[in-house]
Amino acid sequence: MSALLPVLLLAAQAPAQDVTLALTAGGRAVEASDVPAPGARNVETPYGVFHTPSDPVAVTATQRVHRDWAGMPWPVPTFAARQLVDGVAGAGHLSELLELAAYAEERDTGAVAEELTVAACRALESWGRELDPVPPRTAFGKRVDWLWRALLADGGPRVLLLGGRLMAELQTASTGQPAALGLADIRDALDARSPFVRRAGALAAADQKLGDITLAPLLLDRSLRDGSAAARDGAAQAASILWPDYSRNFWYESVARASESERAAAAFHLARYGGAQTLDYLAFTLSGYDKKAPNRYVFAGRDVQIVVDVRSASVPIAGVIPGECNTAVFYPAAPATDSFTNVSVVKITRLTPAITEVLVRALELWSGGAMEREAGDWLTWYLEQ
């Protein structure tokens, strides 16, 4: 049975529910399992202790949660997805946020529907950093192990809360200390059935700077081909931390020439992690939206050609840094091998209407949801910059 099913059934059977909230003097709200006294600096939640030493509890309140999102049109527009997740997370409704993540993951129907899933994952991981589910008598050196075992055993969206706390624990480890989780642990997580565990495994590799040469092709491949939006984004986020230059080049090659599903995934990764050249990568690819192969034209002063053939990006490993045999070095990491800048003709596999829509959505995501335009309007705006 899917680990998401119990959470989805809960959401379906309890459309409205009263939740106890602890409100701090500074305005923070968090779902509480017990009613804390005014002045309390620790709040028991259903998912761990919320420590708030400098912002004590002022009052408690009961609020009814309606889960109106269960009846929203699908896919959810980018701006609406962010508003929805920000509202639930900001209200401290942890159980509802877990249900929302499960709902979004279960209904994920492709790249245009992924923003709600990714936003919910990030919100839960952010909350997870502030919650402590580890039993109080657990030795300091065993906390990471407890969290790791707990998330592997859970498999459901609560993994995101546990993963958030795990990331906080890993990042507080002393510099130069051996990795708390080994490569075998990371590989086991990346092969897990649960998409949330796969995401947690990828992010744990990034938090520990595990730039192993065998992880590079695995994470980049998963960033495009994993069937889960949560896991794809986790792999992409990790790759962008461990190998930023190569990852961006890899996703540009994919959005320009790869299969439809790979192009869609790469477009959203560029929007989130592509850095300064994201706009160039997406705009040049979108410039072919109304053209057919073998059309050749000039866009923003450069020659562009529409082609028919599909070509997936490869992951060539050039070697390792001397003395650091677990660190990958790639051919495209050098500026002279950049696949966008250092070519005389930019080649783009012809765009379908679906990929055109993906590119427009990716540009909206890149802009923070501040700009909504049609394809032609985006290109006009780009050329005016």
C-alpha positions in Angstrom: 0.0 0.0 0.0 1.3 3.5 -0.8 2.6 5.4 2.1 0.5 8.4 0.9 -2.8 6.5 1.1 -3.5 7.0 4.9 -2.8 10.7 4.6 -5.1 11.0 1.6 -7.9 9.1 3.3 -7.6 11.4 6.3 -8.0 14.5 4.1 -10.9 13.0 2.2 -12.8 11.8 5.4 -12.2 14.9 7.5 -12.8 18.0 5.3 -13.2 20.2 8.3 -11.3 19.8 11.6 -10.5 21.9 14.7 -6.8 22.4 15.4 -5.2 23.8 18.5 -2.7 26.5 17.8 0.0 28.0 20.0 0.6 31.7 19.2 3.8 33.3 20.3 4.3 36.9 21.3 6.1 37.5 18.1 3.2 36.2 16.0 4.3 32.7 15.1 1.6 30.0 15.1 2.2 26.3 15.3 -0.2 23.3 15.7 0.0 22.0 19.2 -0.8 18.5 20.5 -1.1 19.8 24.1 -2.2 23.2 25.3 0.9 25.1 26.4 0.7 27.6 29.3 1.3 31.3 28.5 5.0 32.0 28.7 6.0 28.4 27.6 9.1 28.2 25.5 8.6 24.6 24.3 5.5 23.6 22.4 4.6 19.9 21.9 3.4 19.3 18.4 2.2 16.1 16.8 5.6 15.9 15.0 8.1 17.0 17.6 8.9 19.8 20.0 8.9 23.4 18.8 11.6 25.2 20.8 11.0 29.0 20.9 13.4 30.3 23.7 13.3 33.9 22.7 9.6 34.2 21.7 7.4 32.6 24.3 3.8 31.4 23.8 1.3 34.2 24.4 -2.1 32.5 23.9 -3.6 29.4 22.4 -6.5 29.3 20.0 -8.7 26.8 18.2 -9.1 27.1 14.5 -11.2 25.2 12.0 -9.3 23.8 9.0 -11.5 23.3 5.9 -9.1 21.9 3.3 -10.7 23.9 0.5 -7.7 23.0 -1.7 -9.1 19.5 -2.3 -11.6 21.0 -4.7 -9.2 23.3 -6.6 -8.8 23.1 -10.4 -5.8 21.0 -11.5 -3.0 21.8 -12.3 -2.7 24.6 -9.8 -1.2 27.8 -11.4 2.2 28.8 -10.1 1.1 31.9 -8.2 -1.9 30.0 -6.6 0.3 27.1 -5.5 2.7 29.4 -3.7 -0.1 31.4 -2.1 -1.8 28.2 -0.9 1.3 26.6 0.6 2.5 29.9 2.2 -0.9 30.3 3.7 -1.1 26.8 5.2 2.6 26.9 6.4 2.3 30.4 7.8 -0.7 29.4 9.8 1.2 26.6 11.4 -1.2 23.9 10.2 1.4 21.1 10.1 -1.1 18.2 9.6 -2.8 20.0 6.8 0.5 20.8 5.2 1.4 17.1 5.3 -2.0 16.2 3.7 -1.4 18.9 1.0 2.0 17.4 0.2 0.5 13.9 -0.2 -2.4 15.2 -2.3 -0.1 17.1 -4.6 2.4 14.2 -5.0 -0.5 11.7 -5.7 -2.0 14.0 -8.3 1.3 15.0 -10.0 0.5 14.7 -13.7 3.7 16.1 -15.2 5.9 19.2 -15.0 3.1 21.8 -15.3 1.5 20.3 -12.1 4.7 20.1 -10.0 4.9 23.5 -8.4 2.5 22.7 -5.6 4.4 19.5 -4.8 7.8 21.3 -4.7 6.4 24.2 -2.7 4.8 21.9 -0.1 8.0 19.9 0.2 10.1 23.0 0.9 7.6 24.3 3.4 7.6 21.0 5.4 11.4 20.9 5.3 11.6 24.4 6.6 9.2 23.6 9.4 11.1 20.4 10.1 14.3 22.3 10.9 12.4 23.9 13.8 10.9 20.7 15.2 12.7 18.2 17.3 11.2 14.7 17.1 14.3 13.0 18.6 13.7 11.3 22.0 15.3 13.6 24.7 17.6 10.9 26.1 19.2 10.2 22.7 23.0 10.8 22.8 24.1 13.8 20.7 26.2 11.5 18.4 23.2 9.3 17.7 20.7 12.0 16.7 21.4 11.8 12.9 21.2 8.0 13.0 17.8 8.2 14.8 16.4 10.6 12.2 17.8 8.6 9.3 16.2 5.4 10.6 12.9 7.2 11.3 12.6 8.6 7.8 13.5 5.4 6.1 10.8 3.6 8.2 8.1 6.2 7.6 8.1 6.7 3.8 5.2 9.1 3.9 5.2 12.9 3.7 6.3 13.1 7.4 9.7 12.2 5.9 9.9 15.9 4.8 9.7 17.1 8.4 12.2 14.5 9.5 14.4 15.4 6.5 14.3 19.1 7.4 15.5 18.3 10.9 18.2 15.9 9.5 19.5 18.7 7.3 19.7 21.0 10.3 21.6 18.4 12.3 24.0 17.7 9.4 24.8 21.3 8.9 25.6 21.9 12.5 28.3 19.1 12.4 31.9 20.4 12.7 33.7 21.1 9.5 36.2 18.4 8.6 34.3 15.7 10.5 33.6 12.5 8.6 30.2 12.2 7.0 27.5 11.1 9.4 25.9 9.2 6.5 27.9 7.1 4.1 27.6 6.7 0.4 25.9 3.3 0.9 23.2 5.0 3.0 22.6 7.7 0.4 22.4 5.1 -2.4 19.9 3.0 -0.4 17.7 6.1 0.0 18.0 7.1 -3.6 16.7 3.6 -4.5 13.8 3.7 -2.0 10.2 3.2 -3.1 9.1 6.4 -1.3 9.7 9.6 -3.4 10.1 11.6 -0.2 12.9 9.3 1.0 14.6 9.6 -2.4 14.4 13.4 -2.0 15.8 13.2 1.5 18.7 11.0 0.4 19.7 13.5 -2.4 19.6 16.5 0.0 21.6 14.6 2.6 24.3 14.0 0.0 24.4 17.8 -0.7 24.4 18.8 3.0 27.4 16.6 3.5 29.2 17.7 0.3 29.4 14.1 -0.9 30.6 15.0 -4.4 31.4 11.3 -5.2 32.0 10.7 -8.9 29.4 7.9 -8.9 26.7 10.1 -7.5 27.0 12.7 -10.2 25.4 10.8 -13.1 22.9 9.3 -10.7 21.6 12.6 -9.3 21.5 14.3 -12.7 19.7 11.4 -14.3 17.2 11.3 -11.5 16.7 15.1 -11.8 15.1 14.4 -15.3 13.8 10.9 -15.1 12.4 10.2 -11.6 8.7 9.8 -11.8 8.1 12.0 -8.8 8.3 15.8 -8.8 9.4 15.7 -5.1 12.3 13.4 -5.9 13.2 15.2 -9.2 13.5 18.5 -7.4 15.6 17.0 -4.6 18.0 15.5 -7.0 18.3 18.8 -8.9 18.7 20.8 -5.8 21.5 18.5 -4.6 23.3 18.5 -8.0 23.1 22.3 -8.2 24.9 22.5 -4.8 27.5 19.9 -5.6 28.2 20.6 -9.3 26.6 24.0 -10.1 28.2 24.8 -13.4 27.9 21.4 -14.9 24.3 20.9 -13.7 23.2 24.1 -15.4 24.9 23.1 -18.6 23.4 19.7 -18.4 19.9 21.1 -18.0 20.4 23.6 -20.8 21.4 20.8 -23.2 18.3 18.9 -22.0 15.8 21.7 -22.4 17.1 22.5 -25.8 17.4 19.0 -27.3 16.1 16.2 -25.1 12.8 14.3 -25.0 9.6 16.1 -24.0 9.6 14.9 -20.4 13.3 15.6 -19.9 12.9 19.1 -21.4 10.0 19.8 -19.1 11.9 18.8 -16.0 15.1 20.7 -17.0 13.1 23.9 -17.7 11.9 24.0 -14.1 15.3 23.1 -12.7 16.8 26.0 -14.6 14.1 28.3 -13.3 14.9 27.3 -9.7 18.7 26.7 -9.8 20.0 28.0 -13.2 21.6 31.2 -11.9 22.3 34.2 -14.0 21.9 32.6 -17.4 18.5 31.1 -16.8 16.7 33.7 -18.8 19.0 33.3 -21.8 18.6 29.5 -21.7 14.8 29.6 -21.5 14.3 32.5 -23.9 16.5 31.1 -26.6 14.7 27.8 -26.4 11.3 29.4 -26.4 12.2 31.5 -29.5 11.4 28.5 -31.6 7.9 28.1 -30.4 6.3 29.2 -33.7 8.9 27.8 -36.1 9.4 24.4 -37.9 12.5 22.4 -38.8 14.8 23.1 -40.5 14.1 26.8 -40.0 17.2 29.0 -39.3 16.8 32.5 -37.9 18.6 35.2 -35.9 17.5 35.8 -32.3 19.1 38.4 -30.0 22.0 38.6 -32.5 22.7 34.9 -32.6 22.0 32.2 -35.2 19.4 29.6 -34.1 18.3 26.5 -36.0 15.3 24.3 -35.4 16.1 20.6 -35.7 14.0 17.4 -35.6 16.3 15.0 -33.8 16.2 14.5 -30.1 19.4 14.2 -28.1 19.7 13.6 -24.4 22.4 15.3 -22.5 25.3 13.1 -21.4 27.3 13.0 -18.2 31.0 12.7 -19.1 33.3 12.5 -16.1 36.8 13.8 -16.9 38.6 12.8 -13.8 39.0 13.6 -10.2 40.8 16.3 -8.3 44.2 15.1 -7.1 44.1 14.2 -3.5 40.3 14.3 -3.4 39.2 11.2 -5.1 35.6 11.5 -4.2 35.2 14.8 -6.0 33.9 14.8 -9.6 35.3 17.1 -12.3 33.4 17.5 -15.6 34.5 18.5 -19.0 31.8 21.2 -19.3 32.9 22.8 -16.0 35.4 24.9 -18.1 34.0 28.0 -19.8 35.4 26.9 -23.2 33.0 23.9 -23.2 29.7 25.7 -22.3 27.1 24.4 -24.6 25.2 27.6 -25.0 27.9 30.3 -25.1 30.6 28.6 -27.2 28.7 27.5 -30.2 28.3 29.3 -33.5 24.7 28.1 -34.0 22.2 27.4 -31.2 20.3 24.3 -32.1 16.8 23.6 -30.6 14.7 20.6 -31.2 11.3 21.8 -32.4 8.8 22.7 -29.7 5.4 21.1 -29.2 2.6 23.2 -27.7 3.1 21.3 -24.4 6.7 22.3 -24.1 5.9 25.8 -25.1 3.5 25.9 -22.2 6.2 24.4 -19.9 8.7 27.1 -20.9 6.2 29.9 -20.2 5.4 28.4 -16.8 9.2 28.1 -16.1 9.7 31.7 -16.9 6.8 32.6 -14.6 8.5 30.6 -11.9 11.8 32.3 -12.6 10.2 35.7 -12.2 8.7 34.7 -8.9 5.2 34.7 -10.3 5.5 38.4 -10.9 5.1 38.2 -14.7 2.5 36.3 -16.6 2.9 36.5 -20.4 2.2 34.5 -23.5 5.2 33.1 -25.4 5.5 35.9 -27.9 5.2 38.5 -25.2 8.1 36.9 -23.2 10.3 37.0 -26.3 9.5 40.7 -26.9 10.2 41.5 -23.3 13.5 39.6 -23.4 14.7 41.4 -26.6 13.9 44.8 -24.9 16.1 44.1 -21.9 
